Amino acid sequence: MEYILSLINWKYVLLYLLIINIVGFLAMGIDKWKAKKDWWRIPEGTLMMICLLGGGIGTIAGMYKFRHKTKKLKFSVGMPTILISEIALVIYLLIKF
């Protein structure tokens, strides 16, 4: 595992996380905008997948900034749970290896 961690270029990992969080933030804003116009919406599964792929900070920030899906338990509890789990996993891996 140490060998794999040594091969990772952390610059690209951070760039990926920045981009996926911007995508998550914008997705929440776009979905809210579409909801107001009664247009086709971004599926909830897509929003959750963005969070699962590392965009938790962006999607949660977008959720509260745009006041979108804050009353849905799936989002108000689910997304922070995913984010905390991902942070705990990263901390565990960094300590373990």
N, C-alpha and C positions, 0 to 999 in steps of 0.2 A: 504494500500500500504506500509506503514511503516513496518508492520509486515512481509510482503513478503521480503522487502529489508533487514530486520534484519536476515532473515533465509538464505540469500545468503552467501555462503562462498567465499569471494572475491579472495582467493588464487586460487580457481578453475576457476574463471572467467578470471583472468589474465593468467593462464596457457592455457586456451582455446584460448584466443586472441593471445598469443605467437605462439601456434601451427597453428592456421588458417592463420596467417600472413606468417609463414614460408612456409606453403602449397601454399599460393598465389604466393609468390616470386618464389618458385621452379616450379610451374605450368607455369608461364610466361617463365621461362628459358627453360623448357622442350619443350614447344610449339614452341619457337623460334628455338631450335635445330632441332625439327621435321620438321619445315618449310624449313630449309636449306637443309635437306636430302630428301625433298619431300615425307615424310611419312604421315601416318594417324595423324591428328591433334586433339588437345583438342578442343572441341566445344566452340565457343564464349560464349554461354549460361552458360557453366560450369565455365568459367573464371569470368563472371559477378556474378554468384551465390556465388562463393568464396568471392568476394568483398562484396556482400550483407550480407553474414554470418559473417561479421566482419573482413575480411581479406583485407580491403582497403589499409592499409599502405603497406602490403607486395606485393599486386598485382601492386600497383602504383610504388613502388620501383623497382619491377621486370620489369615493362613495360619500365621504363627509363634506368635501368641498362643494359638490353638486347636489347634495342632499338626495342621493339616489340609492334606493334599495336599503336604506337604513332601518326600515321597519320589518324587513324580511329576516327572520332568524337565521336562515341559511347563509346570509351575507354578514349580518351584524355579529354573529358568533363564529360562523364557519371560516371566514377569511382571516380574522385575527388568530384563530386556532391553527390554521395552515401556516401562517407567518411565524408564530411562536414555535411550532414544530420544526419548521425549516431552520430557524435560528438555533434551536437546541441541537439539531442534527449536525450543523456546521461546527458548533462549539465542541460537541462530542468528538467529531472527527479530528478537529485541530488538537484537542487534548490527547486523544488516543494515539494519533500518529504524529 
